[in-house]
Amino acid sequence: MNFFEIIDSDLDKIKNQIVAVIGGGGKSSLIYRIGMELVERDFKVILTSTTKIQSMPGIELIIQNETKDFMTRVSEILEKNKIVTLAKEKYKGEKLSGLDPATITTLRPLTDVILIEADGSRQRSLKTHKEYEPVIPPDTNTVIIICGANIVGAPLNDENVHRAELFAQKWRLSFNDLLDPEIIASELLSPDSYLRNVPPHSNVVLYINKSDLNPEGALKLVNILKQKCDYRLFSGSLLNNSLKRH
């Protein structure tokens, strides 16, 4: 399978979409992979974020607050290269902040698809959200929830979970308790965490990444998610180029 099929197996149905990726365990890698697959199929692709973003290898970066005639420049790069990464501004040296949701909406006519990192997880595979997260533009068509399978059975601590203390309070756990797939699934489907701020018209898809690191844990999590929801569900490994629909 191709990773763009997480959005839809029909390329025509991907055109004109805004796709937001939330959670932890491979957001940047996923939007990069999907973006490159779509460029190979002659799509124009914008990669961006509503939180923080990093430059992508081999893809030109345009910073809005440093670019005169920003929209024109974006259009020129898309005509030339088919793909571009966009940020709003630099801060604290070379760090990059993402675009405002309103700006993302104005970019829609320039491209075939916009792929957004709409969440921050400090490179953890699991997190719990505060009231202002995730930052999903209101006209988003598809929301992909990503979680790393390596978290299943791992101890609850700051190295494994973003906002581990808040997570422990929410689920009445103690630090170093092993993370049960039932609790992980409940968090991924929580209306006051991952599903908060998901527009009512958006399609939600679940992707369990890093399945190669914990095949048994990935399968347990997948089976519980299948029982709890009817969202489309995938597992696999971006590193090993494997993807399976369940």
SEPALUM-492112 format. One record per residue (C-alpha): residue number from 1; residue in three letters; z, x, y. Coordinates in pm, 1 decimal, m for minus. Last residue first. Layout:
<guses>
<guse koltor="NUM" kolro="ala" w="Z" u="X" v="Y"/>
...
</guses>
This chain:
<guses>
<guse koltor="246" kolro="his" w="929.9" u="m756.0" v="m334.4"/>
<guse koltor="245" kolro="arg" w="664.7" u="m548.5" v="m158.9"/>
<guse koltor="244" kolro="lys" w="645.4" u="m180.7" v="m245.7"/>
<guse koltor="243" kolro="leu" w="578.3" u="127.2" v="m34.7"/>
<guse koltor="242" kolro="ser" w="551.2" u="497.2" v="m114.4"/>
<guse koltor="241" kolro="asn" w="439.0" u="777.7" v="117.2"/>
<guse koltor="240" kolro="asn" w="703.9" u="1022.1" v="m6.0"/>
<guse koltor="239" kolro="leu" w="861.5" u="1078.8" v="335.7"/>
<guse koltor="238" kolro="leu" w="801.6" u="720.1" v="445.2"/>
<guse koltor="237" kolro="ser" w="985.8" u="605.3" v="135.9"/>
<guse koltor="236" kolro="gly" w="981.7" u="257.4" v="m10.3"/>
<guse koltor="235" kolro="ser" w="1115.9" u="m93.7" v="10.7"/>
<guse koltor="234" kolro="phe" w="962.9" u="m415.3" v="139.5"/>
<guse koltor="233" kolro="leu" w="1086.6" u="m768.5" v="207.9"/>
<guse koltor="232" kolro="arg" w="922.2" u="m1071.9" v="364.8"/>
<guse koltor="231" kolro="tyr" w="1199.6" u="m1296.5" v="493.3"/>
<guse koltor="230" kolro="asp" w="1327.0" u="m1567.9" v="258.6"/>
<guse koltor="229" kolro="cys" w="1694.9" u="m1484.1" v="288.1"/>
<guse koltor="228" kolro="lys" w="2022.3" u="m1433.9" v="99.1"/>
<guse koltor="227" kolro="gln" w="1904.6" u="m1407.3" v="m260.9"/>
<guse koltor="226" kolro="lys" w="1618.9" u="m1172.0" v="m175.8"/>
<guse koltor="225" kolro="leu" w="1860.5" u="m965.0" v="33.9"/>
<guse koltor="224" kolro="ile" w="2089.1" u="m925.1" v="m268.2"/>
<guse koltor="223" kolro="asn" w="1801.6" u="m806.6" v="m487.4"/>
<guse koltor="222" kolro="val" w="1679.2" u="m560.8" v="m223.3"/>
<guse koltor="221" kolro="leu" w="2026.5" u="m411.4" v="m178.2"/>
<guse koltor="220" kolro="lys" w="2070.3" u="m357.8" v="m551.4"/>
<guse koltor="219" kolro="leu" w="1722.0" u="m207.7" v="m578.2"/>
<guse koltor="218" kolro="ala" w="1786.1" u="33.9" v="m291.1"/>
<guse koltor="217" kolro="gly" w="2117.9" u="140.2" v="m443.5"/>
<guse koltor="216" kolro="glu" w="1952.3" u="220.3" v="m774.9"/>
<guse koltor="215" kolro="pro" w="1667.6" u="411.6" v="m611.2"/>
<guse koltor="214" kolro="asn" w="1895.9" u="618.2" v="m382.4"/>
<guse koltor="213" kolro="leu" w="1713.8" u="908.3" v="m217.9"/>
<guse koltor="212" kolro="asp" w="1367.0" u="779.6" v="m313.8"/>
<guse koltor="211" kolro="ser" w="1448.9" u="446.1" v="m151.0"/>
<guse koltor="210" kolro="lys" w="1458.9" u="624.5" v="184.6"/>
<guse koltor="209" kolro="asn" w="1344.4" u="307.5" v="366.2"/>
<guse koltor="208" kolro="ile" w="1445.4" u="m55.1" v="306.7"/>
<guse koltor="207" kolro="tyr" w="1206.6" u="m268.0" v="515.3"/>
<guse koltor="206" kolro="leu" w="1291.6" u="m624.5" v="616.5"/>
<guse koltor="205" kolro="val" w="1042.7" u="m846.6" v="801.6"/>
<guse koltor="204" kolro="val" w="1114.5" u="m1107.8" v="1071.0"/>
<guse koltor="203" kolro="asn" w="835.6" u="m1316.7" v="1225.3"/>
<guse koltor="202" kolro="ser" w="907.6" u="m1396.9" v="1588.6"/>
<guse koltor="201" kolro="his" w="901.6" u="m1754.0" v="1727.2"/>
<guse koltor="200" kolro="pro" w="1278.6" u="m1778.0" v="1775.9"/>
<guse koltor="199" kolro="pro" w="1292.9" u="m1447.3" v="1966.6"/>
<guse koltor="198" kolro="val" w="1525.5" u="m1195.8" v="1795.6"/>
<guse koltor="197" kolro="asn" w="1805.0" u="m1138.4" v="2049.2"/>
<guse koltor="196" kolro="arg" w="2076.5" u="m1113.7" v="1782.1"/>
<guse koltor="195" kolro="leu" w="1926.4" u="m1082.1" v="1435.5"/>
<guse koltor="194" kolro="tyr" w="2058.2" u="m729.7" v="1379.7"/>
<guse koltor="193" kolro="ser" w="2407.2" u="m804.5" v="1512.7"/>
<guse koltor="192" kolro="asp" w="2552.3" u="m1144.5" v="1604.1"/>
<guse koltor="191" kolro="pro" w="2313.4" u="m1341.6" v="1381.5"/>
<guse koltor="190" kolro="ser" w="2399.3" u="m1112.3" v="1087.5"/>
<guse koltor="189" kolro="leu" w="2115.3" u="m1063.8" v="839.6"/>
<guse koltor="188" kolro="leu" w="2133.5" u="m683.3" v="828.0"/>
<guse koltor="187" kolro="glu" w="2514.4" u="m705.1" v="837.2"/>
<guse koltor="186" kolro="ser" w="2526.8" u="m942.8" v="540.3"/>
<guse koltor="185" kolro="ala" w="2292.1" u="m715.8" v="345.3"/>
<guse koltor="184" kolro="ile" w="2516.7" u="m415.4" v="414.2"/>
<guse koltor="183" kolro="ile" w="2822.4" u="m616.0" v="308.1"/>
<guse koltor="182" kolro="glu" w="2662.6" u="m714.3" v="m23.0"/>
<guse koltor="181" kolro="pro" w="2526.4" u="m361.2" v="m73.9"/>
<guse koltor="180" kolro="asp" w="2885.3" u="m225.2" v="m72.1"/>
<guse koltor="179" kolro="leu" w="2959.2" u="60.8" v="163.5"/>
<guse koltor="178" kolro="leu" w="3228.7" u="279.0" v="9.0"/>
<guse koltor="177" kolro="asp" w="3556.2" u="273.6" v="201.6"/>
<guse koltor="176" kolro="asn" w="3587.3" u="605.4" v="387.0"/>
<guse koltor="175" kolro="phe" w="3725.4" u="440.3" v="702.1"/>
<guse koltor="174" kolro="ser" w="3885.0" u="104.8" v="628.4"/>
<guse koltor="173" kolro="leu" w="3711.6" u="m230.5" v="600.6"/>
<guse koltor="172" kolro="arg" w="3775.4" u="m569.7" v="752.4"/>
<guse koltor="171" kolro="trp" w="3403.3" u="m648.0" v="793.4"/>
<guse koltor="170" kolro="lys" w="3401.1" u="m667.1" v="1173.7"/>
<guse koltor="169" kolro="gln" w="3675.8" u="m412.5" v="1223.5"/>
<guse koltor="168" kolro="ala" w="3504.7" u="m156.2" v="1000.7"/>
<guse koltor="167" kolro="phe" w="3169.4" u="m207.4" v="1175.6"/>
<guse koltor="166" kolro="leu" w="3334.9" u="m159.7" v="1515.8"/>
<guse koltor="165" kolro="glu" w="3488.6" u="165.5" v="1393.5"/>
<guse koltor="164" kolro="ala" w="3159.1" u="280.8" v="1240.6"/>
<guse koltor="163" kolro="arg" w="2967.8" u="239.8" v="1565.3"/>
<guse koltor="162" kolro="his" w="2655.4" u="402.3" v="1414.7"/>
<guse koltor="161" kolro="val" w="2723.7" u="436.0" v="1042.1"/>
<guse koltor="160" kolro="asn" w="2687.9" u="741.4" v="818.5"/>
<guse koltor="159" kolro="glu" w="2836.6" u="1031.6" v="1015.2"/>
<guse koltor="158" kolro="asp" w="3085.6" u="805.1" v="1191.4"/>
<guse koltor="157" kolro="asn" w="3241.0" u="694.1" v="863.9"/>
<guse koltor="156" kolro="leu" w="3205.7" u="430.5" v="593.3"/>
<guse koltor="155" kolro="pro" w="3152.9" u="618.3" v="269.7"/>
<guse koltor="154" kolro="ala" w="2811.4" u="591.8" v="102.0"/>
<guse koltor="153" kolro="gly" w="2754.6" u="336.5" v="m174.9"/>
<guse koltor="152" kolro="val" w="2435.4" u="207.3" v="m14.7"/>
<guse koltor="151" kolro="ile" w="2370.7" u="417.8" v="298.4"/>
<guse koltor="150" kolro="asn" w="2097.2" u="625.4" v="133.0"/>
<guse koltor="149" kolro="ala" w="1887.1" u="309.0" v="119.8"/>
<guse koltor="148" kolro="gly" w="1801.2" u="355.7" v="488.1"/>
<guse koltor="147" kolro="cys" w="1769.2" u="33.4" v="686.3"/>
<guse koltor="146" kolro="ile" w="1478.5" u="m106.5" v="887.2"/>
<guse koltor="145" kolro="ile" w="1447.7" u="m452.6" v="1041.8"/>
<guse koltor="144" kolro="ile" w="1088.7" u="m518.7" v="1148.9"/>
<guse koltor="143" kolro="val" w="1048.0" u="m780.2" v="1423.4"/>
<guse koltor="142" kolro="thr" w="702.7" u="m935.7" v="1458.9"/>
<guse koltor="141" kolro="asn" w="548.4" u="m1133.7" v="1746.0"/>
<guse koltor="140" kolro="thr" w="747.5" u="m999.4" v="2041.5"/>
<guse koltor="139" kolro="asp" w="707.8" u="m1218.6" v="2352.4"/>
<guse koltor="138" kolro="pro" w="1076.3" u="m1199.5" v="2448.5"/>
<guse koltor="137" kolro="pro" w="1086.8" u="m817.9" v="2441.4"/>
<guse koltor="136" kolro="ile" w="1354.0" u="m700.5" v="2193.4"/>
<guse koltor="135" kolro="val" w="1644.8" u="m490.1" v="2319.8"/>
<guse koltor="134" kolro="pro" w="1874.5" u="m492.9" v="2015.0"/>
<guse koltor="133" kolro="glu" w="2134.5" u="m506.4" v="2154.2"/>
<guse koltor="132" kolro="tyr" w="2312.1" u="m629.8" v="2468.3"/>
<guse koltor="131" kolro="glu" w="2602.9" u="m786.1" v="2275.8"/>
<guse koltor="130" kolro="lys" w="2681.7" u="m470.2" v="2080.0"/>
<guse koltor="129" kolro="his" w="2520.3" u="m401.8" v="1746.1"/>
<guse koltor="128" kolro="thr" w="2638.6" u="m270.6" v="1412.2"/>
<guse koltor="127" kolro="lys" w="2472.1" u="28.5" v="1259.5"/>
<guse koltor="126" kolro="leu" w="2308.9" u="156.2" v="942.9"/>
<guse koltor="125" kolro="ser" w="2077.6" u="444.9" v="849.9"/>
<guse koltor="124" kolro="arg" w="2214.4" u="671.6" v="1123.9"/>
<guse koltor="123" kolro="gln" w="1976.5" u="870.3" v="1344.6"/>
<guse koltor="122" kolro="arg" w="2172.7" u="789.5" v="1661.5"/>
<guse koltor="121" kolro="ser" w="2106.6" u="418.5" v="1593.1"/>
<guse koltor="120" kolro="gly" w="1912.1" u="296.5" v="1895.7"/>
<guse koltor="119" kolro="asp" w="1707.1" u="m21.9" v="1908.0"/>
<guse koltor="118" kolro="ala" w="1374.2" u="m164.6" v="2019.6"/>
<guse koltor="117" kolro="glu" w="1143.9" u="111.7" v="1898.8"/>
<guse koltor="116" kolro="ile" w="819.7" u="m57.2" v="1991.2"/>
<guse koltor="115" kolro="leu" w="468.2" u="m76.3" v="1846.7"/>
<guse koltor="114" kolro="ile" w="211.2" u="m236.6" v="2078.8"/>
<guse koltor="113" kolro="val" w="m115.5" u="m354.6" v="1923.2"/>
<guse koltor="112" kolro="asp" w="m480.7" u="m395.7" v="2020.9"/>
<guse koltor="111" kolro="thr" w="m449.1" u="m238.1" v="2365.4"/>
<guse koltor="110" kolro="leu" w="m509.5" u="m279.6" v="2738.0"/>
<guse koltor="109" kolro="pro" w="m446.6" u="m656.7" v="2761.9"/>
<guse koltor="108" kolro="arg" w="m86.7" u="m612.9" v="2634.1"/>
<guse koltor="107" kolro="leu" w="24.6" u="m359.6" v="2891.4"/>
<guse koltor="106" kolro="thr" w="170.0" u="m625.5" v="3126.1"/>
<guse koltor="105" kolro="thr" w="406.5" u="m743.1" v="2850.5"/>
<guse koltor="104" kolro="ile" w="540.4" u="m390.6" v="2800.5"/>
<guse koltor="103" kolro="thr" w="622.1" u="m369.1" v="3171.1"/>
<guse koltor="102" kolro="ala" w="839.6" u="m681.6" v="3147.2"/>
<guse koltor="101" kolro="pro" w="1026.1" u="m534.4" v="2848.7"/>
<guse koltor="100" kolro="asp" w="1121.4" u="m229.5" v="3059.7"/>
<guse koltor="99" kolro="leu" w="984.7" u="92.7" v="2916.7"/>
<guse koltor="98" kolro="gly" w="1176.1" u="352.4" v="2721.5"/>
<guse koltor="97" kolro="ser" w="1390.0" u="639.1" v="2844.0"/>
<guse koltor="96" kolro="leu" w="1301.9" u="1000.2" v="2773.5"/>
<guse koltor="95" kolro="lys" w="1524.9" u="1304.8" v="2729.7"/>
<guse koltor="94" kolro="glu" w="1390.4" u="1630.1" v="2876.1"/>
<guse koltor="93" kolro="gly" w="1660.9" u="1710.8" v="3126.8"/>
<guse koltor="92" kolro="lys" w="1933.3" u="1448.8" v="3138.9"/>
<guse koltor="91" kolro="tyr" w="1678.0" u="1179.2" v="3220.9"/>
<guse koltor="90" kolro="lys" w="1300.2" u="1154.9" v="3203.5"/>
<guse koltor="89" kolro="glu" w="1124.0" u="833.1" v="3294.4"/>
<guse koltor="88" kolro="lys" w="955.2" u="515.2" v="3171.2"/>
<guse koltor="87" kolro="ala" w="806.5" u="629.9" v="2842.6"/>
<guse koltor="86" kolro="leu" w="467.5" u="567.8" v="2679.9"/>
<guse koltor="85" kolro="thr" w="310.4" u="719.8" v="2368.4"/>
<guse koltor="84" kolro="val" w="m68.5" u="691.0" v="2337.5"/>
<guse koltor="83" kolro="ile" w="m328.7" u="599.7" v="2076.4"/>
<guse koltor="82" kolro="lys" w="m705.0" u="531.9" v="2066.8"/>
<guse koltor="81" kolro="asn" w="m776.7" u="886.9" v="2193.3"/>
<guse koltor="80" kolro="lys" w="m1039.1" u="845.9" v="2468.1"/>
<guse koltor="79" kolro="glu" w="m1037.3" u="474.2" v="2542.3"/>
<guse koltor="78" kolro="leu" w="m660.5" u="465.7" v="2493.2"/>
<guse koltor="77" kolro="ile" w="m619.5" u="761.8" v="2727.6"/>
<guse koltor="76" kolro="glu" w="m824.0" u="591.6" v="3001.0"/>
<guse koltor="75" kolro="ser" w="m637.6" u="260.2" v="2968.4"/>
<guse koltor="74" kolro="val" w="m301.8" u="434.0" v="2998.3"/>
<guse koltor="73" kolro="arg" w="m422.6" u="618.8" v="3307.9"/>
<guse koltor="72" kolro="thr" w="m540.3" u="297.3" v="3470.0"/>
<guse koltor="71" kolro="met" w="m206.8" u="128.7" v="3400.4"/>
<guse koltor="70" kolro="phe" w="m7.6" u="420.4" v="3543.7"/>
<guse koltor="69" kolro="asp" w="m205.0" u="453.3" v="3867.5"/>
<guse koltor="68" kolro="lys" w="3.2" u="758.2" v="3966.4"/>
<guse koltor="67" kolro="thr" w="210.6" u="889.4" v="3679.0"/>
<guse koltor="66" kolro="glu" w="559.3" u="1041.2" v="3704.2"/>
<guse koltor="65" kolro="asn" w="755.2" u="714.2" v="3691.1"/>
<guse koltor="64" kolro="gln" w="546.8" u="585.9" v="3399.3"/>
<guse koltor="63" kolro="ile" w="569.9" u="891.3" v="3175.3"/>
<guse koltor="62" kolro="ile" w="254.9" u="931.1" v="2964.5"/>
<guse koltor="61" kolro="leu" w="276.2" u="1114.5" v="2632.4"/>
<guse koltor="60" kolro="glu" w="m33.6" u="1223.2" v="2440.5"/>
<guse koltor="59" kolro="ile" w="m5.5" u="1203.4" v="2062.7"/>
<guse koltor="58" kolro="gly" w="m19.8" u="1512.1" v="1838.9"/>
<guse koltor="57" kolro="pro" w="343.4" u="1489.4" v="1735.4"/>
<guse koltor="56" kolro="met" w="526.5" u="1193.9" v="1896.0"/>
<guse koltor="55" kolro="ser" w="737.4" u="1239.2" v="2208.2"/>
<guse koltor="54" kolro="gln" w="1084.6" u="1093.4" v="2181.5"/>
<guse koltor="53" kolro="ile" w="1204.1" u="750.6" v="2286.7"/>
<guse koltor="52" kolro="lys" w="1514.5" u="583.7" v="2421.3"/>
<guse koltor="51" kolro="thr" w="1580.2" u="211.9" v="2466.1"/>
<guse koltor="50" kolro="thr" w="1290.8" u="m33.7" v="2512.3"/>
<guse koltor="49" kolro="ser" w="1054.6" u="194.6" v="2324.0"/>
<guse koltor="48" kolro="thr" w="689.5" u="295.9" v="2311.7"/>
<guse koltor="47" kolro="leu" w="385.0" u="350.1" v="2093.5"/>
<guse koltor="46" kolro="ile" w="61.3" u="193.6" v="2221.9"/>
<guse koltor="45" kolro="val" w="m226.6" u="156.6" v="1976.0"/>
<guse koltor="44" kolro="lys" w="m601.0" u="96.4" v="2012.3"/>
<guse koltor="43" kolro="phe" w="m725.9" u="0.1" v="1669.7"/>
<guse koltor="42" kolro="asp" w="m1025.5" u="164.3" v="1501.3"/>
<guse koltor="41" kolro="arg" w="m899.0" u="143.4" v="1142.1"/>
<guse koltor="40" kolro="glu" w="m787.8" u="508.1" v="1146.7"/>
<guse koltor="39" kolro="val" w="m599.2" u="417.8" v="1465.6"/>
<guse koltor="38" kolro="leu" w="m418.8" u="151.6" v="1260.8"/>
<guse koltor="37" kolro="glu" w="m294.7" u="403.3" v="1004.5"/>
<guse koltor="36" kolro="met" w="m182.6" u="637.0" v="1284.3"/>
<guse koltor="35" kolro="gly" w="20.4" u="362.2" v="1450.5"/>
<guse koltor="34" kolro="ile" w="178.3" u="249.4" v="1124.6"/>
<guse koltor="33" kolro="arg" w="292.7" u="603.8" v="1052.6"/>
<guse koltor="32" kolro="tyr" w="421.8" u="666.8" v="1405.7"/>
<guse koltor="31" kolro="ile" w="598.4" u="328.7" v="1418.5"/>
<guse koltor="30" kolro="leu" w="765.6" u="406.6" v="1087.1"/>
<guse koltor="29" kolro="ser" w="863.4" u="765.1" v="1164.1"/>
<guse koltor="28" kolro="ser" w="1028.5" u="659.6" v="1489.9"/>
<guse koltor="27" kolro="lys" w="1222.2" u="377.3" v="1323.3"/>
<guse koltor="26" kolro="gly" w="1329.5" u="581.1" v="1017.8"/>
<guse koltor="25" kolro="gly" w="1681.2" u="504.9" v="898.6"/>
<guse koltor="24" kolro="gly" w="1824.6" u="272.4" v="1157.2"/>
<guse koltor="23" kolro="gly" w="1799.2" u="m83.4" v="1286.1"/>
<guse koltor="22" kolro="ile" w="1518.0" u="m232.0" v="1494.3"/>
<guse koltor="21" kolro="val" w="1138.0" u="m211.7" v="1499.4"/>
<guse koltor="20" kolro="ala" w="956.0" u="m434.0" v="1750.7"/>
<guse koltor="19" kolro="val" w="591.4" u="m536.2" v="1704.8"/>
<guse koltor="18" kolro="ile" w="383.9" u="m680.3" v="1990.3"/>
<guse koltor="17" kolro="gln" w="71.1" u="m826.5" v="1838.4"/>
<guse koltor="16" kolro="asn" w="m278.2" u="m848.3" v="1986.9"/>
<guse koltor="15" kolro="lys" w="m443.5" u="m754.6" v="1657.3"/>
<guse koltor="14" kolro="ile" w="m211.5" u="m764.7" v="1354.9"/>
<guse koltor="13" kolro="lys" w="m359.5" u="m1092.0" v="1228.4"/>
<guse koltor="12" kolro="asp" w="m708.0" u="m941.2" v="1219.2"/>
<guse koltor="11" kolro="leu" w="m572.4" u="m655.5" v="1008.5"/>
<guse koltor="10" kolro="asp" w="m469.2" u="m895.5" v="732.1"/>
<guse koltor="9" kolro="ser" w="m201.1" u="m730.7" v="515.5"/>
<guse koltor="8" kolro="asp" w="54.5" u="m815.3" v="782.5"/>
<guse koltor="7" kolro="ile" w="335.0" u="m633.3" v="964.9"/>
<guse koltor="6" kolro="ile" w="467.5" u="m450.4" v="657.4"/>
<guse koltor="5" kolro="glu" w="99.5" u="m415.5" v="569.0"/>
<guse koltor="4" kolro="phe" w="77.0" u="m146.2" v="838.7"/>
<guse koltor="3" kolro="phe" w="258.2" u="78.0" v="589.4"/>
<guse koltor="2" kolro="asn" w="m44.3" u="94.9" v="363.1"/>
<guse koltor="1" kolro="met" w="0.0" u="0.0" v="0.0"/>
</guses>
